[in-house]
């Protein structure tokens, strides 16, 4: 009904209304309505507007229509770092990470000013298909841009290196971070766990608490996921005891990971 109203309007429509509808179409996965809305925006002459163009890219990305997303991206008259970020996210979420990295490089060559959000997006893309070489090149760009001190950038670097099988590089980034939060610690624990380093993950789990960083449900989920066999059962039980002390035993996510951990460790009676 709202689209019918939009299509019946001759006067200009507030961009905020378009924005709400574009977000709805993407979240609700309604392709036909999204295309109708896009057509109306085009007729209004605002397709190249940065704000609405970005939202069109985001909508098509959520709908899995990458060709449409890229066409909308290319039509934006003044693309910014956020435009690049959402196009990269669209590629990554639809299994086309290599295209996302290539687009990032193209934007770099064209002199687009890249912010922390853009770097975080492309690091996530590198992690999605274990592109270690590309990740290291982007790491060098981050250092050159002076953004390596931002917590979310550093944490994304840790996650990328961990997912790409280079726990040592992840630890180097962690150790050079002036500021860290629980997400940074979680990323390091996940990196160790992902690469089969249970002992290091467990020591890190203990170390974060010694540094007065309180574990959260993600911390417990990550460290429990690292307990994969009978030899890890003792550590799993110690983690379980910590979960009880910290008050997370009734958390549904943590509870499910506990059940999975005991199953993998061959202790179903627990």
FENWO-V78342 format. One record per residue. RES is the residue in three letters. PHI is phi in radians with two decimals (NA if undefined). D_LAST is the distance of its C-alpha to the last C-alpha in Angstrom with 1 decimal. Layout:
res=RES phi=PHI d_last=D_LAST
res=RES phi=PHI d_last=D_LAST
//
This chain:
res=UNK phi=NA d_last=54.1
res=UNK phi=-1.12 d_last=53.8
res=UNK phi=-1.13 d_last=54.8
res=UNK phi=-1.07 d_last=57.8
res=UNK phi=-1.12 d_last=58.8
res=UNK phi=-1.03 d_last=58.5
res=UNK phi=-1.19 d_last=60.5
res=UNK phi=-1.56 d_last=63.2
res=UNK phi=-1.52 d_last=63.7
res=UNK phi=-1.70 d_last=66.7
res=UNK phi=-1.34 d_last=66.4
res=UNK phi=-1.11 d_last=63.9
res=UNK phi=-1.83 d_last=60.3
res=UNK phi=-1.02 d_last=58.3
res=UNK phi=-1.03 d_last=56.0
res=UNK phi=-1.16 d_last=53.2
res=UNK phi=-1.20 d_last=53.4
res=UNK phi=-0.98 d_last=53.3
res=UNK phi=-1.04 d_last=50.3
res=UNK phi=-1.07 d_last=48.3
res=UNK phi=-1.24 d_last=49.2
res=UNK phi=-1.10 d_last=48.3
res=UNK phi=-1.12 d_last=44.9
res=UNK phi=-1.09 d_last=44.4
res=UNK phi=-1.07 d_last=45.5
res=UNK phi=-1.19 d_last=43.1
res=UNK phi=-1.21 d_last=40.1
res=UNK phi=-1.49 d_last=41.0
res=UNK phi=1.03 d_last=41.8
res=UNK phi=-1.84 d_last=45.3
res=UNK phi=-1.18 d_last=47.5
res=UNK phi=-1.03 d_last=50.7
res=UNK phi=-1.15 d_last=50.8
res=UNK phi=-1.09 d_last=50.0
res=UNK phi=-1.20 d_last=52.9
res=UNK phi=-1.07 d_last=55.2
res=UNK phi=-1.15 d_last=54.4
res=UNK phi=-1.06 d_last=55.0
res=UNK phi=-1.06 d_last=58.3
res=UNK phi=-1.17 d_last=59.3
res=UNK phi=-1.11 d_last=58.5
res=UNK phi=-1.08 d_last=60.5
res=UNK phi=-1.12 d_last=63.5
res=UNK phi=-1.39 d_last=63.3
res=UNK phi=1.39 d_last=63.8
res=UNK phi=-2.02 d_last=60.6
res=UNK phi=-1.09 d_last=58.6
res=UNK phi=-1.52 d_last=59.3
res=UNK phi=-1.08 d_last=58.3
res=UNK phi=-1.05 d_last=55.5
res=UNK phi=-1.08 d_last=53.4
res=UNK phi=-1.27 d_last=53.6
res=UNK phi=-1.07 d_last=53.5
res=UNK phi=-1.04 d_last=50.2
res=UNK phi=-1.21 d_last=48.8
res=UNK phi=-1.13 d_last=50.1
res=UNK phi=-1.03 d_last=48.4
res=UNK phi=-1.07 d_last=45.1
res=UNK phi=-1.06 d_last=45.5
res=UNK phi=-1.13 d_last=46.4
res=UNK phi=-1.08 d_last=43.5
res=UNK phi=-1.17 d_last=41.0
res=UNK phi=-1.46 d_last=42.9
res=UNK phi=1.35 d_last=42.5
res=UNK phi=-1.81 d_last=46.3
res=UNK phi=-1.18 d_last=46.8
res=UNK phi=-1.10 d_last=50.5
res=UNK phi=-1.18 d_last=51.2
res=UNK phi=-1.08 d_last=49.2
res=UNK phi=-1.19 d_last=51.1
res=UNK phi=-1.11 d_last=54.4
res=UNK phi=-1.15 d_last=53.7
res=UNK phi=-1.06 d_last=52.8
res=UNK phi=-1.16 d_last=56.1
res=UNK phi=-1.51 d_last=58.1
res=UNK phi=-1.17 d_last=57.0
res=UNK phi=-1.18 d_last=60.2
res=UNK phi=-2.16 d_last=58.7
res=UNK phi=-1.26 d_last=55.2
res=UNK phi=-2.16 d_last=53.2
res=UNK phi=-1.09 d_last=50.0
res=UNK phi=-1.20 d_last=48.0
res=UNK phi=-0.99 d_last=49.7
res=UNK phi=-1.11 d_last=48.5
res=UNK phi=-1.04 d_last=44.9
res=UNK phi=-1.27 d_last=44.5
res=UNK phi=-1.23 d_last=46.1
res=UNK phi=-1.10 d_last=43.8
res=UNK phi=-1.06 d_last=40.7
res=UNK phi=-1.07 d_last=42.2
res=UNK phi=-1.08 d_last=42.5
res=UNK phi=-1.11 d_last=39.0
res=UNK phi=-1.20 d_last=37.3
res=UNK phi=-1.93 d_last=39.2
res=UNK phi=1.29 d_last=38.5
res=UNK phi=-2.10 d_last=41.9
res=UNK phi=-1.04 d_last=41.0
res=UNK phi=-1.07 d_last=43.9
res=UNK phi=-1.13 d_last=46.3
res=UNK phi=-1.12 d_last=44.9
res=UNK phi=-1.15 d_last=45.4
res=UNK phi=-1.10 d_last=48.9
res=UNK phi=-1.11 d_last=49.8
res=UNK phi=-1.02 d_last=48.6
res=UNK phi=-1.08 d_last=50.9
res=UNK phi=-1.08 d_last=53.7
res=UNK phi=-1.11 d_last=53.5
res=UNK phi=-1.07 d_last=53.5
res=UNK phi=-1.10 d_last=56.7
res=UNK phi=-1.44 d_last=58.2
res=UNK phi=1.45 d_last=57.7
res=UNK phi=-1.14 d_last=55.3
res=UNK phi=-1.28 d_last=54.1
res=UNK phi=-1.72 d_last=50.3
res=UNK phi=-1.89 d_last=48.1
res=UNK phi=-1.04 d_last=44.5
res=UNK phi=-1.07 d_last=43.2
res=UNK phi=-1.11 d_last=44.9
res=UNK phi=-1.17 d_last=43.5
res=UNK phi=-1.05 d_last=39.9
res=UNK phi=-1.10 d_last=40.4
res=UNK phi=-1.28 d_last=41.7
res=UNK phi=-1.15 d_last=39.1
res=UNK phi=-1.10 d_last=36.5
res=UNK phi=-1.15 d_last=38.6
res=UNK phi=-1.02 d_last=38.7
res=UNK phi=-1.11 d_last=34.9
res=UNK phi=-1.16 d_last=34.7
res=UNK phi=-2.28 d_last=36.4
res=UNK phi=0.89 d_last=35.9
res=UNK phi=-1.60 d_last=39.5
res=UNK phi=-1.13 d_last=39.4
res=UNK phi=-1.07 d_last=43.2
res=UNK phi=-1.07 d_last=44.0
res=UNK phi=-1.09 d_last=41.4
res=UNK phi=-1.20 d_last=43.2
res=UNK phi=-1.12 d_last=46.5
res=UNK phi=-1.17 d_last=45.3
res=UNK phi=-1.01 d_last=43.9
res=UNK phi=-1.08 d_last=47.5
res=UNK phi=-1.14 d_last=48.8
res=UNK phi=-1.11 d_last=46.5
res=UNK phi=-1.07 d_last=47.8
res=UNK phi=-1.13 d_last=51.3
res=UNK phi=-1.47 d_last=50.9
res=UNK phi=1.38 d_last=49.6
res=UNK phi=-1.70 d_last=46.4
res=UNK phi=-1.15 d_last=44.0
res=UNK phi=-1.44 d_last=43.6
res=UNK phi=-1.29 d_last=42.1
res=UNK phi=-1.01 d_last=38.3
res=UNK phi=-1.20 d_last=37.5
res=UNK phi=-1.24 d_last=39.6
res=UNK phi=-1.05 d_last=38.0
res=UNK phi=-1.12 d_last=34.5
res=UNK phi=-1.15 d_last=35.6
res=UNK phi=-1.11 d_last=36.9
res=UNK phi=-1.02 d_last=33.6
res=UNK phi=-1.09 d_last=31.8
res=UNK phi=-1.07 d_last=34.6
res=UNK phi=-1.11 d_last=34.5
res=UNK phi=-1.08 d_last=30.8
res=UNK phi=-1.18 d_last=30.9
res=UNK phi=-1.57 d_last=33.9
res=UNK phi=1.47 d_last=32.2
res=UNK phi=-2.08 d_last=34.1
res=UNK phi=-1.11 d_last=31.7
res=UNK phi=-1.12 d_last=34.5
res=UNK phi=-1.11 d_last=36.8
res=UNK phi=-1.05 d_last=34.1
res=UNK phi=-1.15 d_last=33.7
res=UNK phi=-1.06 d_last=37.5
res=UNK phi=-1.11 d_last=37.7
res=UNK phi=-1.00 d_last=35.1
res=UNK phi=-1.18 d_last=37.0
res=UNK phi=-1.61 d_last=40.3
res=UNK phi=-1.30 d_last=39.1
res=UNK phi=-1.25 d_last=40.9
res=UNK phi=-2.19 d_last=38.6
res=UNK phi=-2.38 d_last=34.9
res=UNK phi=-2.20 d_last=32.5
res=UNK phi=-1.08 d_last=28.8
res=UNK phi=-1.16 d_last=29.4
res=UNK phi=-1.11 d_last=31.1
res=UNK phi=-1.11 d_last=28.2
res=UNK phi=-1.07 d_last=25.7
res=UNK phi=-1.10 d_last=28.1
res=UNK phi=-1.21 d_last=28.1
res=UNK phi=-1.07 d_last=24.4
res=UNK phi=-1.08 d_last=24.4
res=UNK phi=-1.06 d_last=27.2
res=UNK phi=-1.12 d_last=25.6
res=UNK phi=-1.08 d_last=22.4
res=UNK phi=-1.07 d_last=24.6
res=UNK phi=-1.76 d_last=26.5
res=UNK phi=1.36 d_last=23.6
res=UNK phi=-1.73 d_last=24.1
res=UNK phi=-1.09 d_last=20.6
res=UNK phi=-1.05 d_last=22.0
res=UNK phi=-1.18 d_last=24.8
res=UNK phi=-1.09 d_last=22.6
res=UNK phi=-1.17 d_last=20.4
res=UNK phi=-1.10 d_last=23.6
res=UNK phi=-1.17 d_last=25.1
res=UNK phi=-1.04 d_last=22.1
res=UNK phi=-1.23 d_last=22.9
res=UNK phi=-1.10 d_last=26.6
res=UNK phi=-1.09 d_last=26.7
res=UNK phi=-1.31 d_last=25.5
res=UNK phi=-1.13 d_last=28.0
res=UNK phi=-1.57 d_last=30.6
res=UNK phi=1.10 d_last=29.6
res=UNK phi=-1.76 d_last=28.4
res=UNK phi=-1.36 d_last=25.6
res=UNK phi=-1.17 d_last=22.7
res=UNK phi=-2.10 d_last=22.4
res=UNK phi=-1.08 d_last=20.0
res=UNK phi=-1.19 d_last=21.6
res=UNK phi=-0.99 d_last=21.0
res=UNK phi=-1.14 d_last=17.2
res=UNK phi=-1.07 d_last=17.3
res=UNK phi=-1.18 d_last=19.5
res=UNK phi=-1.27 d_last=17.7
res=UNK phi=-1.17 d_last=14.3
res=UNK phi=-1.13 d_last=16.3
res=UNK phi=-1.37 d_last=17.6
res=UNK phi=-1.51 d_last=14.4
res=UNK phi=-2.05 d_last=15.1
res=UNK phi=-2.66 d_last=14.4
res=UNK phi=-1.03 d_last=12.9
res=UNK phi=-1.11 d_last=15.4
res=UNK phi=-1.58 d_last=14.0
res=UNK phi=-1.07 d_last=10.5
res=UNK phi=-1.04 d_last=12.0
res=UNK phi=-1.11 d_last=13.7
res=UNK phi=-1.04 d_last=10.8
res=UNK phi=-1.21 d_last=9.2
res=UNK phi=-1.13 d_last=12.8
res=UNK phi=-1.13 d_last=13.3
res=UNK phi=-1.03 d_last=10.4
res=UNK phi=-1.08 d_last=12.4
res=UNK phi=-1.14 d_last=15.5
res=UNK phi=-1.06 d_last=14.5
res=UNK phi=-1.12 d_last=14.1
res=UNK phi=-1.07 d_last=17.4
res=UNK phi=-1.43 d_last=19.2
res=UNK phi=1.42 d_last=18.4
res=UNK phi=-1.82 d_last=16.8
res=UNK phi=-1.10 d_last=13.5
res=UNK phi=-1.56 d_last=15.5
res=UNK phi=-1.23 d_last=17.1
res=UNK phi=-1.05 d_last=16.7
res=UNK phi=-1.09 d_last=17.2
res=UNK phi=-1.11 d_last=14.7
res=UNK phi=-1.03 d_last=12.0
res=UNK phi=-1.13 d_last=12.9
res=UNK phi=-1.20 d_last=12.8
res=UNK phi=-1.10 d_last=9.3
res=UNK phi=-1.05 d_last=8.2
res=UNK phi=-1.12 d_last=10.8
res=UNK phi=-1.09 d_last=10.0
res=UNK phi=-1.13 d_last=6.6
res=UNK phi=-1.11 d_last=8.8
res=UNK phi=-1.14 d_last=11.7
res=UNK phi=-1.53 d_last=10.2
res=UNK phi=1.24 d_last=9.4
res=UNK phi=-2.27 d_last=5.8
res=UNK phi=-1.14 d_last=5.3
res=UNK phi=-1.18 d_last=3.8
res=UNK phi=-1.37 d_last=0.0
//
